[in-house]
Amino acid sequence: MLVVLVATSGRGLTLEEAIDTALLKNRELALSHLSQKEAVEKLHQAKSSFFPSLEVTGGYTRMSSVPIIEFTEGVGIPLGYYDNFSAAISLSFPLFTSGKRMYGYELARLGVEMSELETSIKECDVREEVSYSFYGLLVAQEAVKIAEEALGRAQDHLQTVRTQHRRGVVSQLDLLRAEYSYSEAETEYLRAENGQEMAIKVLNLLLGIDVDTPTSADGELQYMPVEEDVSYFNALAVERRPEINTLELGHQMASTSLSMAKFKNAPNLILALNYSYERPYQFEEKWGRTLVANLGVQFSLFDGFRNLSEIRQARIGVQKTQVQEELLRRAIQFEVETAYSSLMESEAELSVQKKALAQAEQALRTAEEQYKKGFIASLDYKDTAFAYTSAQFSHLHTLYQYMLSRVKLERAAGVWN
């Protein structure tokens, strides 16, 4: 469909290998995975509200003195015992919460889905950044080859000019020009090598490995025209972009929060059971059992209009998600159309650059033949060789821009989702 990268059998990383490595080792993505696990635990916490809570207590109390009610001198009744033992099991279960438990569980469930979508968005971000860096390294490697080829031509030309100068065929000025051309080519080669080293460091940083690790991009740049129109990518973006799904989930969460706020002060029906085993029991020094059941209703009559304010805030939250979704859809459409337009522009430039490169290559071959036969001067050959090298770099740069536009379009249209 677009420019593709075809893997070759080399020792370097392919694009997919680089992306897989980054998805495993990227620290920001690791944080997203941790947030996802945290959301799952919150869901488990919300589930716990549907189960009864059970508590076990036990204790021993030693009284230093026991109060006594005396009726007459020397005659009285103790109001307790020195040694007191107790054990109890308490169960509490909300039988009815006016839907608050269900709304809380729904919010937690939507939170898990939201965290999954956010992780998916982060994965797309990582894939986009790695693709940029990988293509940058691939282009940097090609730039080194072009600069090395130009340096070789400049060196061959310098040797030829030196030979001709010793024979008296060319002037001292021609020799100085050839030496200067060689120095320029050598400088460009060093710049290309430095650019390659920087591209390696950037890619290694994204991969989560040591920046000084020797890395190379393994692949071949192959141009393929785009067959689909912009409407196809717009429709694809609406269907696949996770950002749209996050806003839809946000709208559901805001609506659920609104429902929860409406029923916050609604009554709760709570069942409580307590089974105790204690000594003394009923003022006798013996063990005894007691079972107490309690069914209670709890609700708020007045909270200073706090709940009313919470309901209004929740309604505003719902309205905000609706506006945000509309703005996001427009932004995504603009992003897709911009990326598609940039891709078409780069495609048109590639067509022109391809012709210019072919013309420059043909001109160089002609200049080499004519220079060997003495039909043109050294300066003419130098200008032709420089024009060919410039055409190579221009073509490579335009192809790189095409690749970046392709990545942007894929990201904008949600091709990776």
MIGUVO-542482 format. One record per residue (C-alpha): residue number from 1; residue in one letter; x, y, z. Coordinates in nm, 4 decimals. Layout:
BEGIN
  tilo  kolmar        px        py        pz
   NUM       A         X         Y         Z
...
This chain:
BEGIN
  tilo  kolmar        px        py        pz
     1       M    0.0000    0.0000    0.0000
     2       L    0.2785    0.2423    0.0934
     3       V    0.6559    0.2500    0.1174
     4       V    0.7515   -0.0785    0.2769
     5       L    1.0692   -0.2034    0.4295
     6       V    1.1743   -0.5468    0.3061
     7       A    1.3947   -0.7370    0.5486
     8       T    1.7158   -0.8840    0.4185
     9       S    1.9382   -1.1538    0.5575
    10       G    2.1902   -0.9432    0.7465
    11       R    2.3130   -0.9079    1.1006
    12       G    2.1269   -0.5868    1.1713
    13       L    1.7827   -0.5316    1.3191
    14       T    1.4758   -0.5383    1.0982
    15       L    1.2026   -0.2875    1.1636
    16       E    0.9749   -0.5416    1.3305
    17       E    1.2599   -0.6681    1.5484
    18       A    1.3359   -0.3137    1.6576
    19       I    0.9696   -0.2497    1.7402
    20       D    0.9378   -0.5770    1.9319
    21       T    1.2498   -0.4928    2.1336
    22       A    1.1191   -0.1471    2.2168
    23       L    0.7794   -0.2832    2.3218
    24       L    0.9550   -0.5161    2.5658
    25       K    1.2092   -0.2732    2.7094
    26       N    1.0612    0.0744    2.6795
    27       R    1.0291    0.2194    3.0309
    28       E    0.7345    0.4470    2.9603
    29       L    0.5434    0.1525    2.8178
    30       A    0.6359   -0.0479    3.1272
    31       L    0.4633    0.2217    3.3353
    32       S    0.1515    0.1832    3.1205
    33       H    0.1496   -0.1913    3.1874
    34       L    0.1798   -0.1266    3.5606
    35       S   -0.1125    0.1158    3.5455
    36       Q   -0.3105   -0.1532    3.3663
    37       K   -0.2387   -0.4021    3.6454
    38       E   -0.3356   -0.1384    3.8995
    39       A   -0.6716   -0.0919    3.7267
    40       V   -0.7328   -0.4680    3.7404
    41       E   -0.6692   -0.4667    4.1147
    42       K   -0.9184   -0.1818    4.1552
    43       L   -1.1724   -0.3968    3.9735
    44       H   -1.1083   -0.6799    4.2189
    45       Q   -1.1541   -0.4316    4.4996
    46       A   -1.4891   -0.3246    4.3547
    47       K   -1.5984   -0.6903    4.3310
    48       S   -1.5386   -0.7329    4.7027
    49       S   -1.8387   -0.5123    4.7808
    50       F   -2.0690   -0.7907    4.6546
    51       F   -1.9418   -1.0294    4.9208
    52       P   -2.0050   -1.0211    5.2971
    53       S   -1.7293   -0.9110    5.5310
    54       L   -1.6387   -1.1560    5.8062
    55       E   -1.4368   -1.0631    6.1145
    56       V   -1.3105   -1.2746    6.4018
    57       T   -1.2211   -1.1210    6.7389
    58       G   -1.1034   -1.2669    7.0659
    59       G   -0.9786   -1.1378    7.3962
    60       Y   -0.8886   -1.1959    7.7571
    61       T   -0.9330   -0.9405    8.0387
    62       R   -0.7936   -0.9678    8.3896
    63       M   -0.9608   -0.7428    8.6451
    64       S   -0.7456   -0.6174    8.9323
    65       S   -1.0553   -0.5768    9.1452
    66       V   -1.4207   -0.6603    9.1116
    67       P   -1.6845   -0.4179    9.2428
    68       I   -1.9200   -0.5639    9.5016
    69       I   -2.2649   -0.4514    9.6090
    70       E   -2.2910   -0.4989    9.9828
    71       F   -2.6300   -0.5521   10.1427
    72       T   -2.5039   -0.5901   10.4975
    73       E   -2.1640   -0.5983   10.6485
    74       G   -1.9777   -0.8943   10.5091
    75       V   -2.2580   -0.9875   10.2700
    76       G   -2.2543   -0.8704    9.9056
    77       I   -2.2824   -0.9636    9.5372
    78       P   -1.9794   -0.9218    9.3022
    79       L   -2.0553   -0.7391    8.9783
    80       G   -1.8090   -0.9410    8.7697
    81       Y   -1.5198   -1.1842    8.7705
    82       Y   -1.1470   -1.1472    8.7697
    83       D   -1.0932   -1.3528    8.4519
    84       N   -1.2974   -1.2680    8.1412
    85       F   -1.2768   -1.4506    7.8071
    86       S   -1.4524   -1.3685    7.4812
    87       A   -1.4537   -1.4797    7.1150
    88       A   -1.6806   -1.3536    6.8399
    89       I   -1.7500   -1.3833    6.4671
    90       S   -1.9141   -1.0851    6.2970
    91       L   -2.0689   -1.0852    5.9517
    92       S   -2.1824   -0.7726    5.7693
    93       F   -2.3443   -0.7667    5.4284
    94       P   -2.5204   -0.4824    5.2445
    95       L   -2.8333   -0.6455    5.1032
    96       F   -2.9368   -0.3395    4.9041
    97       T   -2.7378   -0.0266    4.8125
    98       S   -2.9698    0.1415    4.5590
    99       G   -2.7310    0.0430    4.2785
   100       K   -2.4226    0.2103    4.4234
   101       R   -2.2237   -0.1141    4.4301
   102       M   -2.3091   -0.1880    4.0692
   103       Y   -2.2126    0.1623    3.9579
   104       G   -1.8831    0.1349    4.1443
   105       Y   -1.8106   -0.1988    3.9803
   106       E   -1.8993   -0.0579    3.6379
   107       L   -1.6607    0.2352    3.6891
   108       A   -1.3816   -0.0048    3.7815
   109       R   -1.4549   -0.2238    3.4795
   110       L   -1.4471    0.0772    3.2477
   111       G   -1.1231    0.1813    3.4162
   112       V   -0.9646   -0.1494    3.3116
   113       E   -1.0755   -0.0959    2.9521
   114       M   -0.9456    0.2604    2.9658
   115       S   -0.6043    0.1456    3.0882
   116       E   -0.5894   -0.1122    2.8082
   117       L   -0.6653    0.1554    2.5497
   118       E   -0.4066    0.3908    2.7016
   119       T   -0.1499    0.1113    2.6796
   120       S   -0.2457    0.0566    2.3155
   121       I   -0.1987    0.4284    2.2482
   122       K    0.1423    0.4194    2.4128
   123       E    0.2393    0.1167    2.2045
   124       C    0.1470    0.3103    1.8907
   125       D    0.3571    0.6037    2.0120
   126       V    0.6541    0.3745    2.0692
   127       R    0.6069    0.2107    1.7294
   128       E    0.5936    0.5529    1.5643
   129       E    0.9091    0.6781    1.7383
   130       V    1.1006    0.3572    1.6637
   131       S    0.9924    0.3688    1.2988
   132       Y    1.1191    0.7254    1.2665
   133       S    1.4520    0.6331    1.4243
   134       F    1.4880    0.3088    1.2298
   135       Y    1.4249    0.4796    0.8981
   136       G    1.6609    0.7565    1.0066
   137       L    1.9359    0.5001    1.0686
   138       L    1.8631    0.3243    0.7402
   139       V    1.8905    0.6546    0.5533
   140       A    2.2074    0.7435    0.7477
   141       Q    2.3626    0.4144    0.6362
   142       E    2.2758    0.4927    0.2744
   143       A    2.4191    0.8419    0.3185
   144       V    2.7508    0.6880    0.4290
   145       K    2.7532    0.4717    0.1145
   146       I    2.6848    0.7729   -0.1073
   147       A    2.9543    0.9784    0.0663
   148       E    3.2003    0.6896    0.0423
   149       E    3.1263    0.6529   -0.3275
   150       A    3.1758    1.0274   -0.3805
   151       L    3.5008    1.0144   -0.1834
   152       G    3.6225    0.7304   -0.4058
   153       R    3.5454    0.9301   -0.7201
   154       A    3.7208    1.2364   -0.5781
   155       Q    4.0275    1.0274   -0.4925
   156       D    4.0413    0.8686   -0.8385
   157       H    4.0001    1.2089   -0.9975
   158       L    4.2764    1.3547   -0.7784
   159       Q    4.5174    1.0792   -0.8802
   160       T    4.4340    1.1350   -1.2454
   161       V    4.4883    1.5104   -1.2144
   162       R    4.8198    1.4585   -1.0343
   163       T    4.9375    1.2301   -1.3118
   164       Q    4.8301    1.4829   -1.5747
   165       H    4.9945    1.7633   -1.3790
   166       R    5.3269    1.5813   -1.3732
   167       R    5.2981    1.5411   -1.7503
   168       G    5.2168    1.9069   -1.7879
   169       V    4.8722    1.8421   -1.9286
   170       V    4.6811    2.0382   -1.6602
   171       S    4.7677    2.3488   -1.4660
   172       Q    4.8490    2.3936   -1.0960
   173       L    4.5048    2.5470   -1.0503
   174       D    4.3389    2.2281   -1.1723
   175       L    4.5439    2.0285   -0.9221
   176       L    4.4445    2.2602   -0.6356
   177       R    4.0814    2.2315   -0.7352
   178       A    4.1017    1.8522   -0.7373
   179       E    4.2691    1.8501   -0.3960
   180       Y    3.9999    2.0818   -0.2588
   181       S    3.7264    1.8596   -0.4035
   182       Y    3.8814    1.5594   -0.2323
   183       S    3.8920    1.7450    0.1009
   184       E    3.5259    1.8375    0.0633
   185       A    3.4319    1.4778   -0.0146
   186       E    3.6311    1.3566    0.2857
   187       T    3.4523    1.6076    0.5092
   188       E    3.1119    1.4947    0.3814
   189       Y    3.2070    1.1339    0.4472
   190       L    3.3021    1.2150    0.8067
   191       R    2.9738    1.4014    0.8534
   192       A    2.7825    1.1042    0.7166
   193       E    2.9601    0.8701    0.9582
   194       N    2.8872    1.1015    1.2519
   195       G    2.5234    1.1198    1.1447
   196       Q    2.5093    0.7426    1.1403
   197       E    2.6559    0.7207    1.4907
   198       M    2.3986    0.9682    1.6219
   199       A    2.1170    0.7743    1.4516
   200       I    2.2395    0.4553    1.6231
   201       K    2.2365    0.6236    1.9644
   202       V    1.8849    0.7576    1.9161
   203       L    1.7539    0.4171    1.8100
   204       N    1.9308    0.2391    2.0970
   205       L    1.7797    0.4850    2.3422
   206       L    1.4311    0.4013    2.2198
   207       L    1.5074    0.0294    2.2272
   208       G    1.6036    0.0540    2.5931
   209       I    1.9580   -0.0717    2.5395
   210       D    2.2958    0.0897    2.5949
   211       V    2.3397    0.3798    2.3542
   212       D    2.6900    0.2647    2.2593
   213       T    2.5719   -0.0806    2.1494
   214       P    2.6696   -0.1427    1.7845
   215       T    2.3436   -0.1465    1.5892
   216       S    2.2572   -0.1433    1.2225
   217       A    1.9307   -0.1310    1.0312
   218       D    1.8680   -0.4309    0.8115
   219       G    1.6322   -0.3645    0.5256
   220       E    1.5801   -0.2319    0.1775
   221       L    1.3932    0.0824    0.0849
   222       Q    1.1248   -0.0004   -0.1669
   223       Y    0.8785    0.2526   -0.2996
   224       M    0.5195    0.1519   -0.3658
   225       P    0.2480    0.4015   -0.4609
   226       V   -0.0630    0.4607   -0.2503
   227       E   -0.3769    0.3234   -0.4104
   228       E   -0.6380    0.4294   -0.1515
   229       D   -0.7753    0.7830   -0.1319
   230       V   -0.7974    1.0020    0.1768
   231       S   -1.1592    0.9023    0.2489
   232       Y   -1.0443    0.5428    0.3035
   233       F   -0.7944    0.6508    0.5670
   234       N   -1.0486    0.8797    0.7336
   235       A   -1.2946    0.5928    0.7652
   236       L   -1.0180    0.3661    0.8927
   237       A   -0.9198    0.6204    1.1574
   238       V   -1.2765    0.6486    1.2877
   239       E   -1.2935    0.2699    1.3129
   240       R   -0.9530    0.1958    1.4636
   241       R   -0.8076    0.4938    1.6469
   242       P   -0.7971    0.4023    2.0183
   243       E   -0.8182    0.7697    2.1154
   244       I   -1.1803    0.7762    1.9942
   245       N   -1.2565    0.4686    2.2021
   246       T   -1.1042    0.6320    2.5090
   247       L   -1.3410    0.9265    2.4776
   248       E   -1.6357    0.6927    2.4289
   249       L   -1.5304    0.5114    2.7447
   250       G   -1.4831    0.8464    2.9155
   251       H   -1.8417    0.9346    2.8250
   252       Q   -1.9634    0.6047    2.9727
   253       M   -1.7610    0.6650    3.2891
   254       A   -1.9003    1.0172    3.3226
   255       S   -2.2570    0.8871    3.2780
   256       T   -2.1968    0.6162    3.5368
   257       S   -2.0555    0.8726    3.7780
   258       L   -2.3686    1.0820    3.7242
   259       S   -2.5922    0.7857    3.8085
   260       M   -2.3831    0.7104    4.1153
   261       A   -2.4124    1.0716    4.2309
   262       K   -2.7904    1.0628    4.1899
   263       F   -2.8223    0.7587    4.4152
   264       K   -2.5552    0.8547    4.6654
   265       N   -2.8100    0.9499    4.9334
   266       A   -3.0462    0.6635    4.8511
   267       P   -3.1129    0.4125    5.1322
   268       N   -2.8884    0.1180    5.2114
   269       L   -3.0174   -0.2031    5.3693
   270       I   -2.7501   -0.3747    5.5788
   271       L   -2.7603   -0.7128    5.7493
   272       A   -2.5298   -0.7707    6.0465
   273       L   -2.4812   -1.0983    6.2370
   274       N   -2.2705   -1.1465    6.5469
   275       Y   -2.1993   -1.4806    6.7142
   276       S   -2.0102   -1.4652    7.0432
   277       Y   -1.8743   -1.7245    7.2875
   278       E   -1.7762   -1.5831    7.6235
   279       R   -1.7075   -1.6408    7.9890
   280       P   -1.8555   -1.5275    8.2215
   281       Y   -2.1989   -1.5577    8.0672
   282       Q   -2.5074   -1.3817    8.2035
   283       F   -2.3303   -1.3029    8.5334
   284       E   -2.2356   -1.6661    8.5838
   285       E   -1.8847   -1.8057    8.5659
   286       K   -1.9482   -2.0361    8.2719
   287       W   -1.9190   -2.0396    7.8943
   288       G   -2.2146   -1.9252    7.6892
   289       R   -2.3122   -1.8461    7.3315
   290       T   -2.4981   -1.5463    7.1930
   291       L   -2.6284   -1.4828    6.8387
   292       V   -2.7403   -1.1333    6.7477
   293       A   -2.8967   -1.0415    6.4128
   294       N   -2.9486   -0.6837    6.3038
   295       L   -3.1189   -0.5468    5.9922
   296       G   -3.0672   -0.1753    5.9468
   297       V   -3.1560    0.0984    5.6997
   298       Q   -2.9203    0.3877    5.6390
   299       F   -2.9693    0.6981    5.4273
   300       S   -2.8882    1.0663    5.4362
   301       L   -3.1656    1.3168    5.4896
   302       F   -2.9597    1.6332    5.4456
   303       D   -2.5941    1.6938    5.3570
   304       G   -2.5860    2.0681    5.3036
   305       F   -2.6659    2.0315    4.9296
   306       R   -2.3303    1.8609    4.8752
   307       N   -2.4810    1.5756    4.6760
   308       L   -2.6722    1.8217    4.4579
   309       S   -2.3420    1.9881    4.3685
   310       E   -2.1886    1.6495    4.2902
   311       I   -2.4762    1.5720    4.0530
   312       R   -2.4247    1.9024    3.8726
   313       Q   -2.0506    1.8379    3.8422
   314       A   -2.1191    1.4919    3.7013
   315       R   -2.3556    1.6382    3.4400
   316       I   -2.0898    1.8879    3.3386
   317       G   -1.8454    1.5965    3.3066
   318       V   -2.0831    1.4230    3.0639
   319       Q   -2.1156    1.7395    2.8562
   320       K   -1.7373    1.7834    2.8490
   321       T   -1.6840    1.4336    2.7103
   322       Q   -1.9316    1.5048    2.4316
   323       V   -1.7476    1.8234    2.3326
   324       Q   -1.4076    1.6530    2.3617
   325       E   -1.5195    1.3678    2.1376
   326       E   -1.6339    1.6110    1.8697
   327       L   -1.3049    1.8037    1.8886
   328       L   -1.1007    1.4833    1.8747
   329       R   -1.2815    1.3537    1.5678
   330       R   -1.2093    1.6807    1.3890
   331       A   -0.8461    1.6730    1.4995
   332       I   -0.8014    1.3150    1.3785
   333       Q   -0.9570    1.3988    1.0434
   334       F   -0.7224    1.6962    1.0083
   335       E   -0.4276    1.4785    1.1099
   336       V   -0.5150    1.2150    0.8487
   337       E   -0.5671    1.4683    0.5711
   338       T   -0.2433    1.6487    0.6558
   339       A   -0.0445    1.3252    0.6569
   340       Y   -0.2054    1.2127    0.3313
   341       S   -0.1349    1.5478    0.1665
   342       S    0.2266    1.5314    0.2809
   343       L    0.2538    1.1795    0.1429
   344       M    0.1175    1.2855   -0.1955
   345       E    0.3583    1.5789   -0.2033
   346       S    0.6540    1.3528   -0.1258
   347       E    0.5371    1.1061   -0.3897
   348       A    0.5322    1.3789   -0.6525
   349       E    0.8774    1.4959   -0.5444
   350       L    1.0075    1.1401   -0.5647
   351       S    0.8994    1.1167   -0.9249
   352       V    1.0906    1.4354   -1.0074
   353       Q    1.3950    1.3302   -0.8039
   354       K    1.4056    0.9919   -0.9753
   355       K    1.4283    1.1573   -1.3162
   356       A    1.6861    1.4074   -1.1921
   357       L    1.8968    1.1275   -1.0450
   358       A    1.8879    0.9310   -1.3713
   359       Q    1.9876    1.2427   -1.5646
   360       A    2.2704    1.3213   -1.3226
   361       E    2.3980    0.9621   -1.3436
   362       Q    2.3956    0.9712   -1.7228
   363       A    2.5710    1.3082   -1.7170
   364       L    2.8410    1.1675   -1.4879
   365       R    2.9086    0.8707   -1.7142
   366       T    2.9331    1.1026   -2.0130
   367       A    3.1623    1.3398   -1.8235
   368       E    3.3927    1.0529   -1.7196
   369       E    3.4277    0.9370   -2.0768
   370       Q    3.4820    1.2872   -2.2140
   371       Y    3.7326    1.3761   -1.9426
   372       K    3.9394    1.0670   -2.0144
   373       K    3.9461    1.1670   -2.3826
   374       G    4.0349    1.5262   -2.2978
   375       F    3.7146    1.6767   -2.4339
   376       I    3.6241    1.8574   -2.1081
   377       A    3.8261    2.0279   -1.8359
   378       S    3.8781    1.9048   -1.4806
   379       L    3.6442    2.1725   -1.3438
   380       D    3.3605    2.0508   -1.5681
   381       Y    3.4066    1.6947   -1.4462
   382       K    3.4137    1.8108   -1.0837
   383       D    3.0893    2.0060   -1.1265
   384       T    2.9203    1.7058   -1.2882
   385       A    3.0343    1.4682   -1.0134
   386       F    2.9174    1.7124   -0.7471
   387       A    2.5773    1.7417   -0.9194
   388       Y    2.5408    1.3634   -0.9198
   389       T    2.6236    1.3360   -0.5493
   390       S    2.3783    1.6156   -0.4728
   391       A    2.1102    1.4357   -0.6743
   392       Q    2.1749    1.1168   -0.4758
   393       F    2.1361    1.2978   -0.1443
   394       S    1.8275    1.4847   -0.2642
   395       H    1.6636    1.1621   -0.3755
   396       L    1.7511    0.9952   -0.0455
   397       H    1.6171    1.2900    0.1538
   398       T    1.2909    1.2948   -0.0421
   399       L    1.2514    0.9202    0.0069
   400       Y    1.3102    0.9672    0.3790
   401       Q    1.0417    1.2359    0.3922
   402       Y    0.8089    0.9992    0.2094
   403       M    0.8776    0.7330    0.4701
   404       L    0.8073    0.9735    0.7554
   405       S    0.4815    1.0763    0.5897
   406       R    0.3915    0.7108    0.5531
   407       V    0.4494    0.6483    0.9245
   408       K    0.2427    0.9543    1.0150
   409       L   -0.0413    0.8401    0.7914
   410       E   -0.0369    0.4880    0.9339
   411       R   -0.0389    0.6282    1.2865
   412       A   -0.3145    0.8799    1.2076
   413       A   -0.5342    0.6197    1.0345
   414       G   -0.4924    0.3591    1.3080
   415       V   -0.3378    0.1026    1.0709
   416       W   -0.1429   -0.0536    1.3605
   417       N   -0.4504   -0.1087    1.5791
